[in-house]
């Protein structure tokens, strides 16, 4: 895919992830087969030459472009930082995905083939494969025509989260735009693991689904 830039964010604080000694420090380091979740994502999207924005102490295990810096503190700040730092939104299409999400191959192809000017990738309600009840957003895609407006909206939503304590996630963008069609749902096992309790509850089902998806 020409003139497309993909950022995979994996530099968060993981405030909900409180691992035991048998689990990795960061949830994107959980193993899916022989790869960590992050490394698997880089491989799945390798045709886009992903830019992985990672925590400084994460080892570079697969070929990719890595930028290391500490957590921005809020998810929306991390997203906005991809636009405002030296990396920039200087491509016809910008994709931003979260490094701790286990994507199915169908989800990957859906993202790669998406031509909508703006898309959010996620799920409303329960994942019937993993049993996770919480709605999730796993990333976004925006083409050049909408990048200035979306970038500005994300900035002010982040500032509102800082000032008023609003949720710092992409659901705020979804409700701000008020267009249900921008949310693309995969309807499969694609999901993330936010806590050790979730890992113990459905991690096995999620990783088994990956094995069947090879």
PyMOL commands that place a pseudoatom at each C-alpha (Angstrom):
pseudoatom trace, name=CA, resn=UNK, resi=1, chain=A, elem=C, hetatm=0, pos=[0.000, 0.000, 0.000]
pseudoatom trace, name=CA, resn=UNK, resi=2, chain=A, elem=C, hetatm=0, pos=[1.572, 3.248, -1.163]
pseudoatom trace, name=CA, resn=UNK, resi=3, chain=A, elem=C, hetatm=0, pos=[1.761, 6.471, 0.833]
pseudoatom trace, name=CA, resn=UNK, resi=4, chain=A, elem=C, hetatm=0, pos=[0.395, 4.963, 4.035]
pseudoatom trace, name=CA, resn=UNK, resi=5, chain=A, elem=C, hetatm=0, pos=[1.943, 5.263, 7.471]
pseudoatom trace, name=CA, resn=UNK, resi=6, chain=A, elem=C, hetatm=0, pos=[1.142, 2.835, 10.288]
pseudoatom trace, name=CA, resn=UNK, resi=7, chain=A, elem=C, hetatm=0, pos=[1.910, 3.597, 13.929]
pseudoatom trace, name=CA, resn=UNK, resi=8, chain=A, elem=C, hetatm=0, pos=[1.681, 0.817, 16.520]
pseudoatom trace, name=CA, resn=UNK, resi=9, chain=A, elem=C, hetatm=0, pos=[1.514, 2.317, 20.006]
pseudoatom trace, name=CA, resn=UNK, resi=10, chain=A, elem=C, hetatm=0, pos=[3.051, 0.338, 22.848]
pseudoatom trace, name=CA, resn=UNK, resi=11, chain=A, elem=C, hetatm=0, pos=[4.483, 2.882, 25.260]
pseudoatom trace, name=CA, resn=UNK, resi=12, chain=A, elem=C, hetatm=0, pos=[1.642, 3.179, 27.775]
pseudoatom trace, name=CA, resn=UNK, resi=13, chain=A, elem=C, hetatm=0, pos=[1.878, 2.808, 31.521]
pseudoatom trace, name=CA, resn=UNK, resi=14, chain=A, elem=C, hetatm=0, pos=[-0.342, -0.307, 31.615]
pseudoatom trace, name=CA, resn=UNK, resi=15, chain=A, elem=C, hetatm=0, pos=[-2.012, 0.935, 34.792]
pseudoatom trace, name=CA, resn=UNK, resi=16, chain=A, elem=C, hetatm=0, pos=[-4.540, -1.949, 34.793]
pseudoatom trace, name=CA, resn=UNK, resi=17, chain=A, elem=C, hetatm=0, pos=[-1.884, -4.588, 34.134]
pseudoatom trace, name=CA, resn=UNK, resi=18, chain=A, elem=C, hetatm=0, pos=[-0.389, -5.723, 37.447]
pseudoatom trace, name=CA, resn=UNK, resi=19, chain=A, elem=C, hetatm=0, pos=[1.528, -8.869, 36.548]
pseudoatom trace, name=CA, resn=UNK, resi=20, chain=A, elem=C, hetatm=0, pos=[2.673, -11.666, 38.770]
pseudoatom trace, name=CA, resn=UNK, resi=21, chain=A, elem=C, hetatm=0, pos=[6.232, -12.983, 38.520]
pseudoatom trace, name=CA, resn=UNK, resi=22, chain=A, elem=C, hetatm=0, pos=[5.198, -15.471, 35.836]
pseudoatom trace, name=CA, resn=UNK, resi=23, chain=A, elem=C, hetatm=0, pos=[3.845, -12.762, 33.508]
pseudoatom trace, name=CA, resn=UNK, resi=24, chain=A, elem=C, hetatm=0, pos=[5.715, -10.088, 31.531]
pseudoatom trace, name=CA, resn=UNK, resi=25, chain=A, elem=C, hetatm=0, pos=[5.987, -6.495, 32.688]
pseudoatom trace, name=CA, resn=UNK, resi=26, chain=A, elem=C, hetatm=0, pos=[3.915, -5.171, 29.789]
pseudoatom trace, name=CA, resn=UNK, resi=27, chain=A, elem=C, hetatm=0, pos=[0.848, -6.838, 28.323]
pseudoatom trace, name=CA, resn=UNK, resi=28, chain=A, elem=C, hetatm=0, pos=[2.060, -6.423, 24.731]
pseudoatom trace, name=CA, resn=UNK, resi=29, chain=A, elem=C, hetatm=0, pos=[4.900, -8.783, 25.735]
pseudoatom trace, name=CA, resn=UNK, resi=30, chain=A, elem=C, hetatm=0, pos=[2.480, -11.679, 26.254]
pseudoatom trace, name=CA, resn=UNK, resi=31, chain=A, elem=C, hetatm=0, pos=[3.370, -14.544, 23.950]
pseudoatom trace, name=CA, resn=UNK, resi=32, chain=A, elem=C, hetatm=0, pos=[1.107, -15.553, 21.082]
pseudoatom trace, name=CA, resn=UNK, resi=33, chain=A, elem=C, hetatm=0, pos=[2.779, -18.709, 19.894]
pseudoatom trace, name=CA, resn=UNK, resi=34, chain=A, elem=C, hetatm=0, pos=[6.469, -17.830, 19.517]
pseudoatom trace, name=CA, resn=UNK, resi=35, chain=A, elem=C, hetatm=0, pos=[5.973, -14.057, 19.200]
pseudoatom trace, name=CA, resn=UNK, resi=36, chain=A, elem=C, hetatm=0, pos=[4.922, -11.352, 21.596]
pseudoatom trace, name=CA, resn=UNK, resi=37, chain=A, elem=C, hetatm=0, pos=[1.641, -9.636, 20.747]
pseudoatom trace, name=CA, resn=UNK, resi=38, chain=A, elem=C, hetatm=0, pos=[3.550, -6.568, 19.532]
pseudoatom trace, name=CA, resn=UNK, resi=39, chain=A, elem=C, hetatm=0, pos=[5.992, -8.547, 17.392]
pseudoatom trace, name=CA, resn=UNK, resi=40, chain=A, elem=C, hetatm=0, pos=[3.121, -10.524, 15.872]
pseudoatom trace, name=CA, resn=UNK, resi=41, chain=A, elem=C, hetatm=0, pos=[1.351, -7.279, 14.947]
pseudoatom trace, name=CA, resn=UNK, resi=42, chain=A, elem=C, hetatm=0, pos=[4.478, -5.909, 13.308]
pseudoatom trace, name=CA, resn=UNK, resi=43, chain=A, elem=C, hetatm=0, pos=[4.758, -9.071, 11.227]
pseudoatom trace, name=CA, resn=UNK, resi=44, chain=A, elem=C, hetatm=0, pos=[1.063, -9.096, 10.275]
pseudoatom trace, name=CA, resn=UNK, resi=45, chain=A, elem=C, hetatm=0, pos=[1.306, -5.522, 8.996]
pseudoatom trace, name=CA, resn=UNK, resi=46, chain=A, elem=C, hetatm=0, pos=[4.850, -5.790, 7.636]
pseudoatom trace, name=CA, resn=UNK, resi=47, chain=A, elem=C, hetatm=0, pos=[3.859, -4.610, 4.137]
pseudoatom trace, name=CA, resn=UNK, resi=48, chain=A, elem=C, hetatm=0, pos=[3.221, -1.160, 5.653]
pseudoatom trace, name=CA, resn=UNK, resi=49, chain=A, elem=C, hetatm=0, pos=[6.656, -0.990, 7.323]
pseudoatom trace, name=CA, resn=UNK, resi=50, chain=A, elem=C, hetatm=0, pos=[5.139, -0.247, 10.747]
pseudoatom trace, name=CA, resn=UNK, resi=51, chain=A, elem=C, hetatm=0, pos=[6.528, 2.398, 13.058]
pseudoatom trace, name=CA, resn=UNK, resi=52, chain=A, elem=C, hetatm=0, pos=[6.440, 0.971, 16.574]
pseudoatom trace, name=CA, resn=UNK, resi=53, chain=A, elem=C, hetatm=0, pos=[6.373, 3.529, 19.364]
pseudoatom trace, name=CA, resn=UNK, resi=54, chain=A, elem=C, hetatm=0, pos=[7.516, 1.617, 22.398]
pseudoatom trace, name=CA, resn=UNK, resi=55, chain=A, elem=C, hetatm=0, pos=[8.531, 1.953, 26.009]
pseudoatom trace, name=CA, resn=UNK, resi=56, chain=A, elem=C, hetatm=0, pos=[12.310, 2.531, 26.271]
pseudoatom trace, name=CA, resn=UNK, resi=57, chain=A, elem=C, hetatm=0, pos=[13.080, -0.759, 28.002]
pseudoatom trace, name=CA, resn=UNK, resi=58, chain=A, elem=C, hetatm=0, pos=[11.351, -2.962, 25.424]
pseudoatom trace, name=CA, resn=UNK, resi=59, chain=A, elem=C, hetatm=0, pos=[13.805, -5.069, 23.366]
pseudoatom trace, name=CA, resn=UNK, resi=60, chain=A, elem=C, hetatm=0, pos=[13.626, -4.859, 19.565]
pseudoatom trace, name=CA, resn=UNK, resi=61, chain=A, elem=C, hetatm=0, pos=[12.932, -8.419, 18.473]
pseudoatom trace, name=CA, resn=UNK, resi=62, chain=A, elem=C, hetatm=0, pos=[11.747, -8.065, 14.865]
pseudoatom trace, name=CA, resn=UNK, resi=63, chain=A, elem=C, hetatm=0, pos=[12.699, -5.790, 11.968]
pseudoatom trace, name=CA, resn=UNK, resi=64, chain=A, elem=C, hetatm=0, pos=[10.790, -2.508, 12.188]
pseudoatom trace, name=CA, resn=UNK, resi=65, chain=A, elem=C, hetatm=0, pos=[11.249, 1.194, 12.752]
pseudoatom trace, name=CA, resn=UNK, resi=66, chain=A, elem=C, hetatm=0, pos=[11.251, 1.833, 16.487]
pseudoatom trace, name=CA, resn=UNK, resi=67, chain=A, elem=C, hetatm=0, pos=[10.907, 5.060, 18.412]
pseudoatom trace, name=CA, resn=UNK, resi=68, chain=A, elem=C, hetatm=0, pos=[11.319, 4.780, 22.162]
pseudoatom trace, name=CA, resn=UNK, resi=69, chain=A, elem=C, hetatm=0, pos=[9.936, 7.239, 24.646]
pseudoatom trace, name=CA, resn=UNK, resi=70, chain=A, elem=C, hetatm=0, pos=[8.172, 7.102, 27.967]
pseudoatom trace, name=CA, resn=UNK, resi=71, chain=A, elem=C, hetatm=0, pos=[4.431, 6.989, 28.379]
pseudoatom trace, name=CA, resn=UNK, resi=72, chain=A, elem=C, hetatm=0, pos=[2.591, 10.203, 27.479]
pseudoatom trace, name=CA, resn=UNK, resi=73, chain=A, elem=C, hetatm=0, pos=[0.274, 9.497, 30.404]
pseudoatom trace, name=CA, resn=UNK, resi=74, chain=A, elem=C, hetatm=0, pos=[-2.961, 9.387, 28.410]
pseudoatom trace, name=CA, resn=UNK, resi=75, chain=A, elem=C, hetatm=0, pos=[-3.980, 7.337, 25.401]
pseudoatom trace, name=CA, resn=UNK, resi=76, chain=A, elem=C, hetatm=0, pos=[-5.227, 10.364, 23.447]
pseudoatom trace, name=CA, resn=UNK, resi=77, chain=A, elem=C, hetatm=0, pos=[-1.951, 12.150, 24.165]
pseudoatom trace, name=CA, resn=UNK, resi=78, chain=A, elem=C, hetatm=0, pos=[-0.074, 9.195, 22.721]
pseudoatom trace, name=CA, resn=UNK, resi=79, chain=A, elem=C, hetatm=0, pos=[-2.213, 9.354, 19.581]
pseudoatom trace, name=CA, resn=UNK, resi=80, chain=A, elem=C, hetatm=0, pos=[-1.813, 13.118, 19.234]
pseudoatom trace, name=CA, resn=UNK, resi=81, chain=A, elem=C, hetatm=0, pos=[1.952, 12.768, 19.686]
pseudoatom trace, name=CA, resn=UNK, resi=82, chain=A, elem=C, hetatm=0, pos=[2.209, 10.802, 16.439]
pseudoatom trace, name=CA, resn=UNK, resi=83, chain=A, elem=C, hetatm=0, pos=[0.991, 13.924, 14.638]
pseudoatom trace, name=CA, resn=UNK, resi=84, chain=A, elem=C, hetatm=0, pos=[2.961, 16.528, 16.512]
pseudoatom trace, name=CA, resn=UNK, resi=85, chain=A, elem=C, hetatm=0, pos=[6.404, 15.005, 16.957]
pseudoatom trace, name=CA, resn=UNK, resi=86, chain=A, elem=C, hetatm=0, pos=[9.095, 14.495, 14.311]
pseudoatom trace, name=CA, resn=UNK, resi=87, chain=A, elem=C, hetatm=0, pos=[7.251, 11.475, 12.848]
pseudoatom trace, name=CA, resn=UNK, resi=88, chain=A, elem=C, hetatm=0, pos=[4.297, 13.444, 11.551]
pseudoatom trace, name=CA, resn=UNK, resi=89, chain=A, elem=C, hetatm=0, pos=[1.140, 12.693, 9.624]
pseudoatom trace, name=CA, resn=UNK, resi=90, chain=A, elem=C, hetatm=0, pos=[2.796, 13.137, 6.248]
pseudoatom trace, name=CA, resn=UNK, resi=91, chain=A, elem=C, hetatm=0, pos=[1.080, 10.393, 4.259]
pseudoatom trace, name=CA, resn=UNK, resi=92, chain=A, elem=C, hetatm=0, pos=[-2.147, 9.964, 2.321]
pseudoatom trace, name=CA, resn=UNK, resi=93, chain=A, elem=C, hetatm=0, pos=[-3.389, 7.490, 4.939]
pseudoatom trace, name=CA, resn=UNK, resi=94, chain=A, elem=C, hetatm=0, pos=[-2.544, 7.300, 8.635]
pseudoatom trace, name=CA, resn=UNK, resi=95, chain=A, elem=C, hetatm=0, pos=[-3.308, 4.155, 10.647]
pseudoatom trace, name=CA, resn=UNK, resi=96, chain=A, elem=C, hetatm=0, pos=[-2.828, 4.043, 14.415]
pseudoatom trace, name=CA, resn=UNK, resi=97, chain=A, elem=C, hetatm=0, pos=[-3.219, 0.695, 16.175]
pseudoatom trace, name=CA, resn=UNK, resi=98, chain=A, elem=C, hetatm=0, pos=[-2.636, -0.389, 19.758]
pseudoatom trace, name=CA, resn=UNK, resi=99, chain=A, elem=C, hetatm=0, pos=[0.242, -2.765, 20.350]
pseudoatom trace, name=CA, resn=UNK, resi=100, chain=A, elem=C, hetatm=0, pos=[-1.537, -4.977, 22.878]
pseudoatom trace, name=CA, resn=UNK, resi=101, chain=A, elem=C, hetatm=0, pos=[-4.407, -5.984, 20.562]
pseudoatom trace, name=CA, resn=UNK, resi=102, chain=A, elem=C, hetatm=0, pos=[-4.481, -9.536, 19.197]
pseudoatom trace, name=CA, resn=UNK, resi=103, chain=A, elem=C, hetatm=0, pos=[-5.717, -9.037, 15.625]
pseudoatom trace, name=CA, resn=UNK, resi=104, chain=A, elem=C, hetatm=0, pos=[-7.205, -11.807, 13.513]
pseudoatom trace, name=CA, resn=UNK, resi=105, chain=A, elem=C, hetatm=0, pos=[-6.077, -12.234, 9.922]
pseudoatom trace, name=CA, resn=UNK, resi=106, chain=A, elem=C, hetatm=0, pos=[-9.531, -11.102, 8.832]
pseudoatom trace, name=CA, resn=UNK, resi=107, chain=A, elem=C, hetatm=0, pos=[-9.126, -7.926, 10.898]
pseudoatom trace, name=CA, resn=UNK, resi=108, chain=A, elem=C, hetatm=0, pos=[-5.753, -7.281, 9.274]
pseudoatom trace, name=CA, resn=UNK, resi=109, chain=A, elem=C, hetatm=0, pos=[-7.156, -7.651, 5.747]
pseudoatom trace, name=CA, resn=UNK, resi=110, chain=A, elem=C, hetatm=0, pos=[-10.144, -5.456, 6.646]
pseudoatom trace, name=CA, resn=UNK, resi=111, chain=A, elem=C, hetatm=0, pos=[-7.826, -2.702, 7.867]
pseudoatom trace, name=CA, resn=UNK, resi=112, chain=A, elem=C, hetatm=0, pos=[-5.502, -2.966, 4.881]
pseudoatom trace, name=CA, resn=UNK, resi=113, chain=A, elem=C, hetatm=0, pos=[-8.371, -2.809, 2.372]
pseudoatom trace, name=CA, resn=UNK, resi=114, chain=A, elem=C, hetatm=0, pos=[-10.341, -0.039, 4.098]
pseudoatom trace, name=CA, resn=UNK, resi=115, chain=A, elem=C, hetatm=0, pos=[-10.969, 2.987, 1.843]
pseudoatom trace, name=CA, resn=UNK, resi=116, chain=A, elem=C, hetatm=0, pos=[-13.275, 4.996, 4.137]
pseudoatom trace, name=CA, resn=UNK, resi=117, chain=A, elem=C, hetatm=0, pos=[-12.002, 8.501, 4.887]
pseudoatom trace, name=CA, resn=UNK, resi=118, chain=A, elem=C, hetatm=0, pos=[-12.254, 7.799, 8.622]
pseudoatom trace, name=CA, resn=UNK, resi=119, chain=A, elem=C, hetatm=0, pos=[-12.630, 4.498, 10.453]
pseudoatom trace, name=CA, resn=UNK, resi=120, chain=A, elem=C, hetatm=0, pos=[-12.449, 3.372, 14.041]
pseudoatom trace, name=CA, resn=UNK, resi=121, chain=A, elem=C, hetatm=0, pos=[-11.804, -0.342, 14.543]
pseudoatom trace, name=CA, resn=UNK, resi=122, chain=A, elem=C, hetatm=0, pos=[-13.446, -1.982, 17.513]
pseudoatom trace, name=CA, resn=UNK, resi=123, chain=A, elem=C, hetatm=0, pos=[-16.427, -3.707, 19.027]
pseudoatom trace, name=CA, resn=UNK, resi=124, chain=A, elem=C, hetatm=0, pos=[-19.647, -2.713, 20.743]
pseudoatom trace, name=CA, resn=UNK, resi=125, chain=A, elem=C, hetatm=0, pos=[-20.572, -5.120, 23.503]
pseudoatom trace, name=CA, resn=UNK, resi=126, chain=A, elem=C, hetatm=0, pos=[-19.448, -8.658, 24.185]
pseudoatom trace, name=CA, resn=UNK, resi=127, chain=A, elem=C, hetatm=0, pos=[-16.853, -10.658, 22.314]
pseudoatom trace, name=CA, resn=UNK, resi=128, chain=A, elem=C, hetatm=0, pos=[-18.682, -13.972, 22.007]
pseudoatom trace, name=CA, resn=UNK, resi=129, chain=A, elem=C, hetatm=0, pos=[-15.470, -15.911, 21.441]
pseudoatom trace, name=CA, resn=UNK, resi=130, chain=A, elem=C, hetatm=0, pos=[-13.429, -14.664, 24.389]
pseudoatom trace, name=CA, resn=UNK, resi=131, chain=A, elem=C, hetatm=0, pos=[-16.390, -13.761, 26.580]
pseudoatom trace, name=CA, resn=UNK, resi=132, chain=A, elem=C, hetatm=0, pos=[-15.065, -10.258, 27.282]
pseudoatom trace, name=CA, resn=UNK, resi=133, chain=A, elem=C, hetatm=0, pos=[-18.035, -7.977, 27.967]
pseudoatom trace, name=CA, resn=UNK, resi=134, chain=A, elem=C, hetatm=0, pos=[-16.419, -4.571, 27.555]
pseudoatom trace, name=CA, resn=UNK, resi=135, chain=A, elem=C, hetatm=0, pos=[-16.711, -2.604, 24.314]
pseudoatom trace, name=CA, resn=UNK, resi=136, chain=A, elem=C, hetatm=0, pos=[-13.328, -1.810, 22.795]
pseudoatom trace, name=CA, resn=UNK, resi=137, chain=A, elem=C, hetatm=0, pos=[-11.663, 0.363, 20.162]
pseudoatom trace, name=CA, resn=UNK, resi=138, chain=A, elem=C, hetatm=0, pos=[-8.414, -0.992, 18.766]
pseudoatom trace, name=CA, resn=UNK, resi=139, chain=A, elem=C, hetatm=0, pos=[-7.279, 1.845, 16.513]
pseudoatom trace, name=CA, resn=UNK, resi=140, chain=A, elem=C, hetatm=0, pos=[-8.171, 4.256, 13.748]
pseudoatom trace, name=CA, resn=UNK, resi=141, chain=A, elem=C, hetatm=0, pos=[-7.530, 5.059, 10.102]
pseudoatom trace, name=CA, resn=UNK, resi=142, chain=A, elem=C, hetatm=0, pos=[-7.795, 8.512, 8.535]
pseudoatom trace, name=CA, resn=UNK, resi=143, chain=A, elem=C, hetatm=0, pos=[-7.113, 9.654, 4.982]
pseudoatom trace, name=CA, resn=UNK, resi=144, chain=A, elem=C, hetatm=0, pos=[-5.513, 12.965, 4.083]
pseudoatom trace, name=CA, resn=UNK, resi=145, chain=A, elem=C, hetatm=0, pos=[-8.748, 14.911, 3.428]
pseudoatom trace, name=CA, resn=UNK, resi=146, chain=A, elem=C, hetatm=0, pos=[-9.869, 14.470, 7.041]
pseudoatom trace, name=CA, resn=UNK, resi=147, chain=A, elem=C, hetatm=0, pos=[-6.491, 14.449, 8.811]
pseudoatom trace, name=CA, resn=UNK, resi=148, chain=A, elem=C, hetatm=0, pos=[-6.518, 18.169, 9.773]
pseudoatom trace, name=CA, resn=UNK, resi=149, chain=A, elem=C, hetatm=0, pos=[-10.034, 17.989, 11.264]
pseudoatom trace, name=CA, resn=UNK, resi=150, chain=A, elem=C, hetatm=0, pos=[-9.461, 14.652, 13.018]
pseudoatom trace, name=CA, resn=UNK, resi=151, chain=A, elem=C, hetatm=0, pos=[-6.087, 15.787, 14.353]
pseudoatom trace, name=CA, resn=UNK, resi=152, chain=A, elem=C, hetatm=0, pos=[-7.632, 18.953, 15.787]
pseudoatom trace, name=CA, resn=UNK, resi=153, chain=A, elem=C, hetatm=0, pos=[-10.544, 17.031, 17.316]
pseudoatom trace, name=CA, resn=UNK, resi=154, chain=A, elem=C, hetatm=0, pos=[-8.177, 14.540, 18.959]
pseudoatom trace, name=CA, resn=UNK, resi=155, chain=A, elem=C, hetatm=0, pos=[-6.090, 17.367, 20.406]
pseudoatom trace, name=CA, resn=UNK, resi=156, chain=A, elem=C, hetatm=0, pos=[-9.072, 19.102, 22.009]
pseudoatom trace, name=CA, resn=UNK, resi=157, chain=A, elem=C, hetatm=0, pos=[-10.558, 15.837, 23.250]
pseudoatom trace, name=CA, resn=UNK, resi=158, chain=A, elem=C, hetatm=0, pos=[-7.223, 15.119, 24.925]
pseudoatom trace, name=CA, resn=UNK, resi=159, chain=A, elem=C, hetatm=0, pos=[-7.165, 18.603, 26.499]
pseudoatom trace, name=CA, resn=UNK, resi=160, chain=A, elem=C, hetatm=0, pos=[-10.739, 18.090, 27.713]
pseudoatom trace, name=CA, resn=UNK, resi=161, chain=A, elem=C, hetatm=0, pos=[-9.670, 14.790, 29.283]
pseudoatom trace, name=CA, resn=UNK, resi=162, chain=A, elem=C, hetatm=0, pos=[-6.828, 16.571, 31.082]
pseudoatom trace, name=CA, resn=UNK, resi=163, chain=A, elem=C, hetatm=0, pos=[-8.945, 19.532, 32.226]
pseudoatom trace, name=CA, resn=UNK, resi=164, chain=A, elem=C, hetatm=0, pos=[-12.248, 17.898, 33.071]
pseudoatom trace, name=CA, resn=UNK, resi=165, chain=A, elem=C, hetatm=0, pos=[-11.317, 14.269, 33.692]
pseudoatom trace, name=CA, resn=UNK, resi=166, chain=A, elem=C, hetatm=0, pos=[-13.132, 12.901, 30.653]
pseudoatom trace, name=CA, resn=UNK, resi=167, chain=A, elem=C, hetatm=0, pos=[-12.188, 9.474, 29.351]
pseudoatom trace, name=CA, resn=UNK, resi=168, chain=A, elem=C, hetatm=0, pos=[-8.967, 9.566, 27.342]
pseudoatom trace, name=CA, resn=UNK, resi=169, chain=A, elem=C, hetatm=0, pos=[-9.790, 7.053, 24.625]
pseudoatom trace, name=CA, resn=UNK, resi=170, chain=A, elem=C, hetatm=0, pos=[-11.113, 6.864, 21.082]
pseudoatom trace, name=CA, resn=UNK, resi=171, chain=A, elem=C, hetatm=0, pos=[-14.703, 6.417, 22.223]
pseudoatom trace, name=CA, resn=UNK, resi=172, chain=A, elem=C, hetatm=0, pos=[-14.673, 10.155, 22.872]
pseudoatom trace, name=CA, resn=UNK, resi=173, chain=A, elem=C, hetatm=0, pos=[-13.932, 10.699, 19.160]
pseudoatom trace, name=CA, resn=UNK, resi=174, chain=A, elem=C, hetatm=0, pos=[-16.694, 8.249, 18.215]
pseudoatom trace, name=CA, resn=UNK, resi=175, chain=A, elem=C, hetatm=0, pos=[-19.310, 10.078, 20.287]
pseudoatom trace, name=CA, resn=UNK, resi=176, chain=A, elem=C, hetatm=0, pos=[-17.997, 13.471, 19.167]
pseudoatom trace, name=CA, resn=UNK, resi=177, chain=A, elem=C, hetatm=0, pos=[-18.515, 12.604, 15.502]
pseudoatom trace, name=CA, resn=UNK, resi=178, chain=A, elem=C, hetatm=0, pos=[-21.902, 10.925, 16.123]
pseudoatom trace, name=CA, resn=UNK, resi=179, chain=A, elem=C, hetatm=0, pos=[-21.732, 8.653, 13.103]
pseudoatom trace, name=CA, resn=UNK, resi=180, chain=A, elem=C, hetatm=0, pos=[-22.087, 4.944, 13.835]
pseudoatom trace, name=CA, resn=UNK, resi=181, chain=A, elem=C, hetatm=0, pos=[-20.801, 4.001, 10.386]
pseudoatom trace, name=CA, resn=UNK, resi=182, chain=A, elem=C, hetatm=0, pos=[-17.235, 4.963, 11.257]
pseudoatom trace, name=CA, resn=UNK, resi=183, chain=A, elem=C, hetatm=0, pos=[-16.957, 2.009, 13.672]
pseudoatom trace, name=CA, resn=UNK, resi=184, chain=A, elem=C, hetatm=0, pos=[-15.809, -1.108, 11.827]
pseudoatom trace, name=CA, resn=UNK, resi=185, chain=A, elem=C, hetatm=0, pos=[-16.415, -4.334, 13.758]
pseudoatom trace, name=CA, resn=UNK, resi=186, chain=A, elem=C, hetatm=0, pos=[-14.639, -7.568, 12.876]
pseudoatom trace, name=CA, resn=UNK, resi=187, chain=A, elem=C, hetatm=0, pos=[-17.036, -9.981, 14.564]
pseudoatom trace, name=CA, resn=UNK, resi=188, chain=A, elem=C, hetatm=0, pos=[-14.300, -12.422, 15.531]
pseudoatom trace, name=CA, resn=UNK, resi=189, chain=A, elem=C, hetatm=0, pos=[-11.754, -13.074, 18.280]
pseudoatom trace, name=CA, resn=UNK, resi=190, chain=A, elem=C, hetatm=0, pos=[-9.846, -9.790, 17.850]
pseudoatom trace, name=CA, resn=UNK, resi=191, chain=A, elem=C, hetatm=0, pos=[-9.432, -8.379, 21.361]
pseudoatom trace, name=CA, resn=UNK, resi=192, chain=A, elem=C, hetatm=0, pos=[-7.035, -7.073, 23.947]
pseudoatom trace, name=CA, resn=UNK, resi=193, chain=A, elem=C, hetatm=0, pos=[-6.256, -8.075, 27.525]
pseudoatom trace, name=CA, resn=UNK, resi=194, chain=A, elem=C, hetatm=0, pos=[-6.411, -5.222, 30.015]
pseudoatom trace, name=CA, resn=UNK, resi=195, chain=A, elem=C, hetatm=0, pos=[-5.697, -6.994, 33.292]
pseudoatom trace, name=CA, resn=UNK, resi=196, chain=A, elem=C, hetatm=0, pos=[-4.353, -10.176, 34.824]
pseudoatom trace, name=CA, resn=UNK, resi=197, chain=A, elem=C, hetatm=0, pos=[-7.928, -11.159, 35.717]
pseudoatom trace, name=CA, resn=UNK, resi=198, chain=A, elem=C, hetatm=0, pos=[-8.877, -10.919, 32.045]
pseudoatom trace, name=CA, resn=UNK, resi=199, chain=A, elem=C, hetatm=0, pos=[-5.795, -12.907, 31.079]
pseudoatom trace, name=CA, resn=UNK, resi=200, chain=A, elem=C, hetatm=0, pos=[-6.791, -15.663, 33.508]
pseudoatom trace, name=CA, resn=UNK, resi=201, chain=A, elem=C, hetatm=0, pos=[-10.436, -15.539, 32.392]
pseudoatom trace, name=CA, resn=UNK, resi=202, chain=A, elem=C, hetatm=0, pos=[-10.114, -15.664, 28.611]
pseudoatom trace, name=CA, resn=UNK, resi=203, chain=A, elem=C, hetatm=0, pos=[-6.475, -15.490, 27.575]
pseudoatom trace, name=CA, resn=UNK, resi=204, chain=A, elem=C, hetatm=0, pos=[-6.467, -19.208, 26.797]
pseudoatom trace, name=CA, resn=UNK, resi=205, chain=A, elem=C, hetatm=0, pos=[-9.503, -18.876, 24.499]
pseudoatom trace, name=CA, resn=UNK, resi=206, chain=A, elem=C, hetatm=0, pos=[-7.972, -15.896, 22.707]
pseudoatom trace, name=CA, resn=UNK, resi=207, chain=A, elem=C, hetatm=0, pos=[-4.627, -17.561, 22.048]
pseudoatom trace, name=CA, resn=UNK, resi=208, chain=A, elem=C, hetatm=0, pos=[-6.311, -20.832, 20.992]
pseudoatom trace, name=CA, resn=UNK, resi=209, chain=A, elem=C, hetatm=0, pos=[-8.286, -18.840, 18.429]
pseudoatom trace, name=CA, resn=UNK, resi=210, chain=A, elem=C, hetatm=0, pos=[-5.010, -17.463, 17.052]
pseudoatom trace, name=CA, resn=UNK, resi=211, chain=A, elem=C, hetatm=0, pos=[-3.638, -20.989, 16.659]
pseudoatom trace, name=CA, resn=UNK, resi=212, chain=A, elem=C, hetatm=0, pos=[-6.698, -21.989, 14.647]
pseudoatom trace, name=CA, resn=UNK, resi=213, chain=A, elem=C, hetatm=0, pos=[-6.334, -18.876, 12.474]
pseudoatom trace, name=CA, resn=UNK, resi=214, chain=A, elem=C, hetatm=0, pos=[-2.923, -19.783, 11.028]
for i in range(1, 214): cmd.bond("trace and resi %d" % i, "trace and resi %d" % (i + 1))
show_as sticks, trace
zoom trace
